[in-house]
Amino acid sequence: MIVGIDLGTTHSLIGVYAEDGSRLFPNALGESLTPSVVSVEGDRVLVGQAARDRLISHPRQTVAAFKRWMGSDRQTRLGERTFRPEELSALVLRSLLADAEAALGEKPTEAVISVPAYFSDAQRKATRAAGELAGVKVERLINEPTAAALAYGLQNREGEGRFLVFDLGGGTFDVSILECFDNVFEVHASAGDNFLGGEDFLELLVEAFCQDQQLRSGALPAAELGQLRRRLELLKRDLTGKQETTLEIALGGREYAWRIDEDRFAKLADPLLQRMRTPIERAMRDAKLQPTQLDEIVLVGGASRMPLISRLVSRMFGRLPLRHINPDHAIALGATVAAGLKTRDAKLEEIILTDVCPYTLGTEVAREDPNGHLQKGFFHPIILRNSTVPLSREDVFCPTHERQEKLTIDVYQGENPLVANNIKLGEITIKIDPRRSAHENSVTVRFTYDINGLLQVEVTADATGERHELVLEQNPGLLSPEEIALRLKALEALKIHPREQQENLAMLARAERMYEEFLHERERLQGWIVQFRSVLDTQDIELIARNREEFGRALDILESQL
């Protein structure tokens, strides 16, 4: 069984392509959206809504937005344990796979996982490692804008068509330009920003609130900062349908009231909107298209709901974008279509999907100046950005001096003529015979970039035919197969709370979060928590379900009044 997964910064989803089309699976709370949040309690793990509520009540044991750290060696301490980003993502995947197993009656063995189009080689490899750690084979990584286009069925339109997919998620921004013709789905250009998303718009509100109230966000206790961020996230959503909204909150024993309107939010967000223009304009230039040559603009990603986003797109392209599919669901639905294509589902017409390499990849060379002197540190492109993949390109290089005993090939990613301003991905050093001339010690360097966005580098000594494969020694985001096996064993010691307990755990986590937030209602909330815990001790399923429903209604009423 192969499933489609949207492993998002804010939320994650899982589904399958079934007889009636794409189908998303609900989690234990009956929701298709599972918050990408992990909380650790001893040797037990909470994932999803209960974990998100614990960001406020248990901030040192809980973490969110770790997708932004994929491809790095950042370590996050939760309680007594530390986790890499791949491991945190794997815990989310394990929870999603349990939801799929509950819906299907069998455990999925393969998956198509969506990734931002602008994810680097290291970030893509980290995503594949997360799949391995979760116990599933990652059959394919599909770029999020391509998945969104599949969800919209753009491949089913009659005739040819050119489309721009604008994908603004919780943590990343992608834009891709695609063309459909004769059952071919071809990406012409991709660009983006891996550190621009809904979280950054939320951060603007946090800083504006703190500045107006003469507070320092960095000085707030973790629980209070989490509470402020949650309330401002709700306020941000209010601004989607209102011209003005207010916030009342207690911090440090003091009551604060704050008002913001849509105009001020737009002014605060203008630098972020200007950052969005750059990738859009770059993608249009690389695709050699004018706005009038596009047939449709597709808007996806939860953060694209903000009115200022649709206004930006409308101003840039002179038309309203398509967004009739739930922007939170579009990428997951497209991933399930891609999964259906992998299984050659009879209901899906065969489609050829092509993609592009979003970055220029190359190596460092020395160049001769007019005085005949060698100047080091120049970038030599081997694969140009937005080249159609899969592809393989090679070039021949010689040592810079005679009698060299070794030759180092550095691998860089970027668009600057100087390697110092690009990102180093790794290096490989090979021994060469100092008795040969520099020309005789030439090497052929081949870069191969596959459909999953993974890079392989081979160096062949032309004199001997000896071949070397690059190990990305400089990349801290890569785990070796041995390290993956060790970390898989360590993760197996952590148990995700049983699925049948999730509703009860989520209810308690919500009550504890409200206890943290609402100082004047603590006695009443504590009484409800004590009562519900005593009901749980009875292990009477019907009694627990009845009390949980009553508890939830009471919390809804209380929260609506505050």
C-alpha positions in Angstrom: 0.0 0.0 0.0 1.4 3.4 -1.0 0.2 6.6 0.6 0.6 10.3 -0.2 1.9 12.5 2.7 2.2 16.3 3.1 4.8 16.7 5.8 4.2 20.3 6.6 5.8 22.9 8.9 2.5 23.6 10.7 0.3 20.7 9.8 0.7 17.3 8.2 -1.7 15.1 6.3 -1.9 11.6 4.9 -4.1 9.9 2.3 -4.5 7.5 -0.5 -5.8 7.4 -4.1 -8.9 5.2 -3.9 -11.8 4.1 -6.1 -13.6 7.4 -5.6 -10.4 9.5 -6.0 -8.2 11.1 -3.4 -9.1 10.4 0.2 -7.5 11.9 3.3 -7.4 10.0 6.5 -8.7 11.5 9.8 -6.5 11.3 12.9 -7.7 10.0 16.2 -9.6 13.3 16.8 -11.4 13.0 13.5 -9.4 15.8 11.8 -7.5 15.5 8.6 -5.0 18.1 9.7 -2.5 16.9 12.3 -0.4 19.7 13.9 3.3 19.0 13.2 4.2 19.3 16.9 5.9 16.7 19.1 5.9 16.5 22.9 7.7 14.0 25.1 6.5 12.6 28.4 9.0 10.1 29.8 9.2 7.4 27.2 5.9 8.4 25.7 5.4 10.7 22.7 2.5 12.9 21.9 2.0 14.2 18.4 -0.7 16.6 17.1 -3.2 18.7 18.8 -2.4 17.5 22.3 1.3 18.3 21.7 0.4 21.7 20.4 -1.5 22.6 23.6 1.5 21.4 25.5 3.6 24.1 23.8 2.1 26.3 26.5 1.7 24.0 29.5 5.0 22.0 28.9 7.2 24.2 26.7 10.5 22.5 27.6 9.1 19.1 26.5 7.5 20.3 23.3 8.7 21.5 19.9 7.1 22.8 16.6 8.2 24.2 13.2 11.2 21.8 13.1 10.7 21.3 9.3 12.8 24.5 8.9 15.8 22.7 10.5 15.7 19.7 8.1 19.1 19.2 6.5 21.0 20.6 9.6 22.5 18.9 12.6 20.5 21.0 15.0 19.7 19.1 18.3 16.5 19.7 20.2 16.3 18.7 23.9 12.9 17.5 25.1 12.9 16.4 28.7 15.8 14.0 29.1 16.3 13.3 25.3 17.7 15.1 22.3 16.4 14.8 18.8 17.5 15.7 15.3 15.0 17.2 12.9 14.7 13.9 11.0 13.7 12.1 14.2 11.1 14.7 15.1 9.7 14.4 11.5 9.8 10.6 11.8 7.6 10.8 15.0 5.0 12.8 13.0 5.2 10.3 10.2 4.7 7.4 12.6 1.5 9.1 13.9 0.2 9.7 10.4 1.0 6.1 9.4 -1.0 4.8 12.4 -4.0 6.9 11.3 -3.7 5.4 7.8 -3.4 1.9 9.2 -6.6 2.5 11.3 -8.5 3.6 8.2 -7.1 0.9 5.8 -6.8 -2.0 8.1 -3.2 -2.5 6.9 0.1 -0.7 7.5 1.3 1.4 4.5 4.7 0.2 3.3 5.5 3.0 0.8 4.9 6.7 0.6 5.1 9.7 -1.7 6.1 12.7 0.4 5.9 16.3 -0.7 8.7 18.7 -0.1 9.2 22.4 -0.9 10.4 22.9 -4.4 13.3 24.9 -3.1 14.5 22.2 -0.6 18.2 21.5 -1.0 19.9 18.2 -1.6 20.5 17.9 2.2 16.9 18.7 3.1 15.6 16.1 0.7 17.9 13.5 2.0 16.9 14.3 5.5 13.2 13.9 4.5 14.0 10.4 3.1 15.8 9.6 6.3 12.8 10.6 8.3 10.7 8.2 6.2 13.2 5.4 6.9 13.1 6.2 10.6 9.3 6.0 10.5 9.5 2.5 8.9 8.2 3.4 5.4 10.0 3.3 2.0 9.9 6.8 0.4 9.0 5.9 -3.1 9.2 9.5 -4.3 9.6 13.0 -3.2 7.3 15.3 -5.0 7.7 19.1 -5.1 4.8 20.8 -3.3 3.7 23.1 -6.2 3.7 20.1 -8.5 1.5 18.2 -6.1 -0.9 21.2 -5.8 -1.2 21.3 -9.6 -2.1 17.6 -9.6 -4.8 18.3 -7.0 -6.3 21.0 -9.1 -6.4 18.5 -12.1 -4.6 20.9 -14.3 -3.3 17.9 -16.2 -6.9 17.1 -17.3 -7.4 20.4 -19.1 -7.9 20.2 -22.9 -5.1 21.6 -25.0 -1.9 23.2 -23.7 -1.8 25.4 -20.6 0.8 27.3 -18.5 0.3 27.8 -14.8 2.0 29.5 -11.9 1.6 27.7 -8.5 2.0 30.0 -5.5 2.5 28.0 -2.3 2.8 29.8 1.0 2.9 27.4 3.9 3.6 27.8 7.6 7.4 27.8 7.1 8.3 27.9 3.4 7.4 29.8 0.2 7.6 28.2 -3.2 6.6 29.3 -6.7 6.7 27.0 -9.7 5.7 27.6 -13.4 4.3 24.5 -15.1 3.1 23.6 -18.6 0.7 20.8 -19.5 0.5 19.2 -22.9 -0.1 15.7 -24.3 -0.2 14.1 -20.8 3.1 15.7 -20.0 3.4 17.8 -16.8 6.5 19.9 -17.2 8.0 22.3 -14.7 9.8 25.1 -16.4 11.0 27.0 -13.3 11.0 26.9 -9.5 12.1 29.5 -7.0 11.3 30.2 -3.3 12.4 30.9 0.2 12.8 28.2 2.8 12.6 30.7 5.6 9.5 32.6 4.6 6.0 31.5 5.7 3.0 32.0 7.9 5.3 31.8 11.0 7.0 35.0 9.9 3.8 36.9 9.6 2.9 35.7 13.1 6.3 36.9 14.3 5.5 40.4 13.0 2.4 40.5 15.2 4.4 39.2 18.2 7.0 42.0 17.8 4.3 44.7 17.1 2.4 43.7 20.2 5.5 43.7 22.4 6.7 47.0 21.1 3.3 48.7 21.7 3.2 47.2 25.2 6.8 48.0 26.0 7.7 44.3 26.4 10.6 42.2 25.1 9.5 39.0 23.6 12.8 37.4 24.5 12.2 38.2 28.1 8.8 36.5 28.4 8.8 33.0 30.0 8.4 30.2 27.5 4.9 29.4 28.6 3.7 33.0 28.3 5.4 33.5 24.9 3.6 30.3 23.7 0.3 31.7 25.0 0.9 35.0 23.3 1.8 33.3 20.0 -1.3 31.1 20.1 -3.6 34.0 20.8 -2.0 36.1 18.0 -2.4 33.3 15.6 -6.1 33.3 16.2 -6.1 37.1 15.8 -4.2 36.7 12.5 -7.0 34.4 11.3 -9.6 36.9 12.4 -8.0 39.5 10.2 -8.8 37.3 7.2 -12.5 38.2 7.5 -12.4 41.4 9.6 -11.1 44.9 9.1 -10.1 45.2 12.7 -9.7 42.9 15.7 -8.6 43.0 19.4 -6.6 41.0 21.8 -7.0 40.8 25.6 -4.4 38.8 27.4 -2.8 38.4 30.9 1.0 38.3 31.0 3.1 38.4 34.1 0.0 39.0 36.3 -1.0 42.1 34.2 -3.9 42.6 31.8 -3.1 43.9 28.3 -5.5 45.0 25.6 -4.4 45.5 22.0 -6.1 46.5 18.8 -4.8 46.1 15.2 -6.5 46.7 11.8 -5.9 45.3 8.4 -4.0 48.4 7.2 -1.4 48.3 9.9 -0.9 44.5 9.4 -0.4 45.2 5.7 2.3 47.8 6.5 4.0 45.5 8.9 4.0 42.7 6.4 5.2 44.8 3.4 8.9 43.7 3.8 7.8 40.0 3.7 5.6 40.7 0.6 8.6 42.3 -1.1 10.6 39.2 -0.3 8.0 37.2 -2.2 8.3 39.3 -5.3 11.9 38.3 -5.9 11.3 34.5 -6.3 8.2 35.1 -8.4 10.1 37.5 -10.7 13.1 35.1 -10.9 10.8 32.1 -11.9 9.1 34.2 -14.6 12.5 35.3 -16.0 13.9 31.7 -16.0 10.7 30.5 -17.7 10.9 33.4 -20.2 7.3 34.2 -19.7 5.2 37.4 -19.3 2.2 37.5 -16.9 -0.2 37.6 -19.9 1.2 34.2 -21.1 -0.1 32.4 -18.0 -3.4 30.7 -18.2 -4.0 30.4 -14.4 -2.5 31.3 -11.0 -3.1 28.7 -8.3 -2.9 29.7 -4.6 -2.2 27.0 -2.0 -0.8 26.7 1.5 -2.6 27.6 4.7 -0.9 31.0 4.9 -2.2 32.0 1.5 -5.6 32.6 3.1 -4.5 36.1 4.2 -6.2 38.7 2.0 -2.9 40.6 1.5 -1.5 37.5 -0.3 -4.3 37.3 -2.8 -4.1 41.1 -3.3 -0.3 40.8 -4.0 -0.9 38.1 -6.6 -3.8 40.0 -8.2 -1.7 43.1 -8.5 1.3 41.3 -10.0 -0.7 39.2 -12.5 -3.8 41.3 -13.2 -6.2 38.5 -12.3 -7.8 36.6 -9.4 -6.0 33.3 -8.5 -7.7 29.9 -8.3 -8.2 28.7 -4.8 -11.4 26.6 -4.7 -9.6 23.7 -3.2 -9.0 23.9 0.6 -5.4 25.4 0.6 -4.5 23.2 3.6 -5.5 20.0 1.7 -4.3 20.7 -1.8 -0.7 19.5 -1.5 -1.7 16.3 0.3 -4.4 15.6 -2.3 -1.8 16.0 -5.0 0.6 13.7 -3.2 -2.1 11.0 -3.2 -2.6 11.5 -6.9 1.2 11.0 -7.4 1.0 7.9 -5.2 -1.9 6.6 -7.5 0.3 7.3 -10.5 3.1 5.2 -9.0 0.7 2.3 -8.6 -0.6 2.8 -12.1 -4.2 3.2 -10.9 -6.5 2.4 -13.8 -8.6 5.5 -13.1 -5.7 7.8 -13.7 -4.5 8.5 -17.2 -0.8 8.0 -17.5 1.0 11.3 -16.9 4.7 12.1 -17.4 5.9 14.3 -14.6 9.0 16.3 -15.1 10.7 18.7 -12.6 13.6 21.0 -12.4 16.7 21.5 -10.3 16.0 24.7 -8.3 19.6 25.6 -7.7 22.7 26.0 -9.8 25.3 23.4 -8.7 29.0 23.5 -9.5 32.5 23.5 -8.2 35.4 25.9 -7.3 37.9 26.8 -9.9 40.9 29.2 -10.3 40.9 31.7 -13.2 43.8 33.4 -14.9 43.8 37.2 -14.7 45.2 39.6 -17.5 48.6 39.4 -15.8 48.7 35.6 -16.0 48.2 35.1 -12.3 45.7 32.5 -11.0 42.8 33.9 -8.9 41.1 31.3 -6.7 37.6 31.1 -5.4 35.5 31.3 -8.5 32.2 29.3 -9.0 32.0 27.1 -12.1 28.4 25.9 -12.8 27.9 22.3 -13.9 24.1 22.1 -13.6 22.2 25.4 -14.1 19.2 26.1 -12.0 15.8 25.2 -13.5 17.4 22.5 -15.7 14.9 19.7 -16.3 15.6 16.5 -14.2 16.6 13.8 -14.1 19.9 14.9 -15.8 23.6 14.3 -15.7 26.3 16.9 -16.7 30.0 16.6 -16.6 33.1 18.8 -17.1 36.9 18.2 -17.2 39.2 19.9 -14.7 43.0 20.0 -14.2 45.2 20.7 -11.2 46.3 24.3 -11.0 50.0 23.5 -10.5 52.5 20.9 -11.6 53.7 18.1 -9.2 50.4 18.2 -7.2 49.9 15.1 -5.1 46.2 15.5 -4.5 43.2 17.3 -6.0 40.1 18.5 -4.1 36.8 18.9 -5.8 34.4 21.1 -3.8 30.7 21.1 -4.5 28.7 24.3 -4.2 25.1 25.4 -4.6 24.2 29.0 -5.4 24.0 31.8 -7.9 27.0 34.0 -7.0 30.2 34.1 -9.2 32.3 33.7 -6.0 32.1 30.4 -4.0 32.5 32.3 -0.8 28.9 33.6 -1.3 27.4 30.2 -2.2 26.7 27.2 0.0 29.2 24.4 0.2 27.6 21.0 0.1 30.7 18.9 0.4 34.1 17.9 -1.1 36.1 15.0 -2.3 39.9 14.7 -2.3 41.7 12.2 -4.6 45.4 11.4 -4.9 47.1 12.1 -8.2 50.6 11.2 -9.5 52.9 14.2 -9.1 55.1 12.8 -11.9 52.5 13.5 -14.5 51.9 16.9 -15.9 48.8 18.9 -14.8 47.1 18.2 -18.1 47.7 14.5 -17.7 46.2 14.6 -14.2 42.9 15.8 -15.5 39.6 14.5 -14.0 36.1 14.3 -15.3 33.5 15.5 -12.7 29.9 14.3 -13.3 26.9 15.7 -11.4 23.7 13.6 -11.5 20.5 15.1 -10.2 17.5 12.6 -10.0 13.8 13.0 -10.0 13.7 13.1 -6.2 16.1 16.1 -6.2 19.0 14.1 -4.9 22.6 14.9 -6.0 25.3 12.3 -6.8 28.8 13.4 -7.7 31.4 11.2 -9.4 35.0 12.0 -10.1 37.0 9.9 -12.6 40.8 10.2 -13.0 41.2 10.3 -16.8 44.7 8.8 -16.8 43.8 5.7 -14.8 40.0 5.5 -15.0 39.8 5.3 -11.2 36.3 6.4 -10.1 35.4 8.1 -6.8 31.9 8.9 -5.4 31.4 12.0 -3.4 30.7 11.6 0.4 29.3 15.0 1.6 31.7 15.3 4.5 30.8 19.0 5.1 27.1 18.4 5.3 26.0 18.0 8.9 22.4 17.2 7.8 23.3 13.8 6.4 23.0 10.5 8.4 24.9 7.4 7.3 22.9 4.2 7.0 24.6 3.0 10.2 23.5 6.1 12.0 19.9 5.7 10.7 19.9 2.1 12.0 21.1 3.2 15.5 18.6 6.1 15.7 15.8 3.9 14.5 16.5 1.5 17.4 16.5 4.5 19.8 13.2 5.8 18.5 11.6 2.3 18.8 12.1 2.7 22.6 9.7 5.7 22.5 6.1 4.8 22.3 3.4 6.9 20.7 0.4 7.0 23.0 -2.2 4.5 21.8 -4.5 5.9 19.2 -7.6 5.1 21.3 -6.3 7.3 24.1 -5.6 10.3 21.9 -9.0 12.0 22.4 -8.7 11.8 26.2 -5.1 13.0 26.1 -6.0 15.9 23.8 -8.8 17.0 26.1 -6.5 17.0 29.2 -3.8 18.9 27.3 -6.4 21.5 26.2 -7.6 21.9 29.8 -4.0 22.2 31.1 -3.3 24.8 28.4 -6.4 26.8 29.4 -5.4 26.6 33.1 -2.0 28.1 32.1 -3.8 30.9 30.1 -6.8 31.9 32.2 -5.7 32.9 35.7 -9.2 33.7 37.0 -10.7 30.4 36.0 -8.0 28.1 37.4 -10.1 26.7 40.3 -12.9 25.7 38.0 -10.6 24.2 35.4 -8.7 22.2 38.0 -11.9 20.8 39.3 -12.9 19.6 35.9 -9.5 18.1 35.3 -9.7 16.2 38.6 -13.2 14.9 37.7 -12.2 13.8 34.2 -9.1 12.0 35.5 -11.2 10.1 38.0 -13.6 9.1 35.2 -10.6 7.8 33.2 -9.6 5.7 36.2 -12.8 3.7 35.8 -11.8 2.5 32.4 -15.5 2.5 31.5 -15.4 3.4 27.8 -19.1 4.6 27.6 -18.8 6.7 30.7 -15.5 8.2 29.5 -16.9 9.1 26.1 -20.0 10.8 27.8 -17.9 12.8 30.2 -15.4 13.7 27.5 -18.2 15.2 25.4 -19.5 17.2 28.4 -16.0 18.3 29.3 -15.4 19.5 25.8 -18.6 21.5 25.7 -17.7 23.1 29.0 -14.3 24.1 27.7 -15.8 25.5 24.5 -18.3 27.7 26.5 -15.5 28.9 28.8 -13.1 29.7 26.0 -15.8 31.6 24.0 -16.5 33.8 27.0 -12.9 34.8 27.6 
